[in-house]
Each structure stands twice: as structure tokens, then as C-alpha cells.
Amino acid sequence: MNTNFTKQEKIKFKHIDYAGIVFYPRFLEMLNDLVEDWFEEALDRPFSKMHETNGIPTVDLKIQFKNPARLGEVLTKKLWVKDIGFASVLCGFQFVNEKEVTVLEGEVTLVNVKITEDREKIKAEGFSEEMKEKISKFKI
């Protein structure tokens, strides 16, 4: 059964700018939080363990800001898989408000990397078959 990974987030004062709407870099932080939660909660690969030897950096990001989000609103953040490669995963995402109005949407490409012990170099490393299977559960 393929599905979205979904989380909710309430817009707090720390998220907004002088105009009273979410300042766009905060949306990127919310997206990163969604990816981190997906890896920990759904893929059983928490960043706290993964980043000892590996990483999953964003290598491409496409985002469209559709509507403002305001203080006190609750956003539903959705993430799904569009494609899985040897070491990369292309995800779609959408944030909607309580009225089901899209606030932002886009695509993010993440790459599984191996980090050398001295932390000087990183190199793409293929996903294990087990990880590909877990990721595939979110392919739509």
C-alpha cells in the first residue's frame, strides 16, 4: 500500500516575518524537519545514527509558494516518493492549511552518501535493498 508520509505543524511566532506570514526560509526548515521525521519514523533510519557514517543531503530542490501561511494556522505537510535511483530518491511534497488550500509544493532530490572517517569527503552510496523496500512504500 503506497501512501504519503504526513505530519502537522502549527505556525508559531518564530516562523513569521514583519508581514505576519511565514518567512520563506522557515518553510525550508519545515521541509527538512519533515524529511528527518520520515527517515526516523517511517524508514527506521534516524539522522542521529545515520550521520555517524552517512548523510542524505538535498541536491536539488524545486519549490512553489502558492499561498501565505499565518500565525496560528496548522499546516499538514505531505511527502511521497516519485522515483528511487541507485543512491537517490526524488520526493514530492505539499503543505496545505486547515482549509485544504495548498501553501507550497515542490520536489526534493536526496542522495544517500558515505562520509569518510576524517569527514573530509563524501561519495554517493547505493541504498540497501532493505532501505529501497521501505522507501518504495511511499512511492505514488
N, C-alpha and C positions, 0 to 999 in steps of 0.2 A: 504494500500500500504506500504510494508516494504522497507526500504531504509537504506543507510549509513548516518551517520552524518559526514559532510565533512567541513574542514577548510583548509586554506592555510597559510603557514608561510615561510617568506623569511629568509634564513640563514644569520645571522649578525656576525660581528666580535666577539661579546660576546659568540657566540656558538662554536667557533673553538679552536683547540689546536695548538701547535707549528708546527704540520704537515700540518695545513691548512684545516683539516677536522673537522666535528662536534665531539666534545669531548663527549663520550658516556653518561655521566650523564645529559648533556643538552637534549638528546633525552627523558630521563625520565621526565624532566621538561616540554618538549613539549607535551608529552603524558598526563601529569597531567593537563596542560592548555586545552587540547582537551576535557578531561573528565569534567573539570569545565565549559567550554563553552557549552558542551552538556547539562549538568544539567540546566544551566541558560537559554540558547536559545531554546532548544527543549523540555525540561521537565518542564520548568517554576518553577525551584527549585534552585535559586541562592545560592551559597555557603555562601554569606554574611548573608542570612536569615537562611539557614539550620543549620549552625554551632552555632547558638544560643542555640539549644537544641539537635541537632543530628549531625551526621557525616556520611561520606561514605568512610572509609579507604580502601586502597588496601590491600588485604590479601594474594593474590597470583599473581605473575607476571612471565610470560614466554615471552622472547624476543629473536629474532634472528636478528643480524645485518648482512644485506645482501650485502650492498654496501656503500661506503662513500658518505657523502653529503658535499658539499664545499661552501665556502663563496659566496654569491650572488645567489645561487640556490633557487628556490621556491619549497617547498615541499607541496604536497597535503596529508593531514592527514585524514584518514578514520576510523570511528568507527562504529561497528554494534553489535547487541546483538546475542549471541549464545544460552543462556539459562537464564531463570529467576527462582529463587527459592523463598522461603518464605521471606528471608531478603537479598538475594544475587543476583548479576547479573554478568554473565560471558560475557565479551565483547571481540570481536576480533578487531584488529587494524592493519592498514598498512599505511606506509608513502611511497609515490612514488615521484620521481623527475619529472622534466618537460619532460623527455623522456619516462615517464611511467615505469621507472626502479624502482623496489622495493628497498628501502633503509633499511627499517626494518619492521618487522611484529611480531605479537605475540598475546597473550591473557592476559587479566587482569580481576581478580575477585574483585569486590567491594561489601562491606557489609554495609547495612543500620544499623546504630547504634543509640541508645539513650544515651545521655550523662547526668549523674546526675547533679543536680544543683551545687553541690560543685566541679564538673568537675573531681572527683576522680575515677569514674567508668564509664565504657561503657558496653553496652549489646546489642546484636543483637535485632533489632525491625523489624517486618514484614513490607513490603511495603503496602501502602494503595491500594485498588482496583483501584483507580484513577491513582496512580503512575504506577502500573503494566500495566494498559492500555496504558499509554503514552510510557513506556519503550518498550512494545510489538510492537509498530510501527516501531521499528528499528531491530526487530528480522528477521534474514535471514536464 
